[in-house]
Amino acid sequence: MLAFRSEAHVERWREGLALPRGAFLTPGQQWRLAEAWYAGRLAPGWRRRTPEEAERVFADLGLVGEFWRLRP
């Protein structure tokens, strides 16, 4: 994850490396994703999420689209 000052800053960085545009999150979205993603991680019965479960976490936070799709 990289932090940028503005979308113009993102575009200059991306174009300089010839990279495709990815997903953008606000700090608030990043925080909510981290809270959801790591909830229960220290519990003894914790297990890794399946791709379907991970996509559900993303969708519940409004993170939808090709970038957030884990399954073909």
C-alpha positions in Angstrom: 0.0 0.0 0.0 1.2 3.4 -0.9 0.1 6.8 0.3 -0.3 9.7 -2.1 -1.1 13.4 -1.6 -3.6 13.6 -4.4 -5.0 11.8 -7.5 -2.7 13.9 -9.6 0.3 12.5 -7.6 -1.0 9.0 -8.1 -1.3 9.5 -11.9 2.3 10.9 -12.2 3.7 8.0 -10.2 1.7 5.4 -12.1 2.4 6.8 -15.6 6.1 7.1 -14.7 6.2 3.3 -14.1 3.6 2.4 -16.8 1.4 0.7 -14.2 -2.4 0.2 -14.5 -4.6 2.1 -12.2 -5.5 0.1 -9.1 -7.9 0.7 -6.2 -7.9 3.8 -4.1 -9.0 3.9 -0.5 -9.4 6.9 1.9 -7.7 6.6 5.3 -11.2 5.9 6.8 -11.8 3.0 4.3 -8.3 1.6 5.1 -9.1 1.7 8.8 -12.5 -0.1 8.3 -10.9 -2.7 6.1 -8.1 -3.3 8.7 -10.7 -3.6 11.5 -12.8 -6.1 9.5 -9.8 -8.0 8.1 -8.0 -8.5 11.4 -11.0 -9.0 13.7 -10.5 -12.2 15.7 -7.1 -12.9 14.2 -5.6 -13.6 17.7 -8.4 -16.0 18.7 -7.3 -19.6 19.1 -9.9 -20.8 16.5 -9.0 -18.3 13.9 -8.6 -19.6 10.3 -7.8 -18.0 7.0 -10.8 -16.7 5.1 -11.8 -18.5 1.9 -11.8 -16.3 -1.3 -15.6 -16.1 -1.0 -15.5 -14.9 2.6 -12.8 -12.3 1.7 -14.9 -11.0 -1.1 -17.9 -10.7 1.2 -15.7 -8.6 3.6 -14.8 -6.4 0.7 -18.4 -6.1 -0.5 -19.7 -5.3 3.0 -17.3 -2.3 3.0 -18.4 -1.2 -0.4 -15.2 -2.4 -2.0 -16.4 -3.9 -5.3 -15.2 -4.2 -8.8 -12.5 -6.2 -10.6 -9.7 -5.2 -8.3 -11.5 -6.7 -5.3 -12.5 -9.9 -7.1 -10.4 -12.9 -5.9 -12.1 -15.6 -7.9 -12.1 -16.0 -11.7 
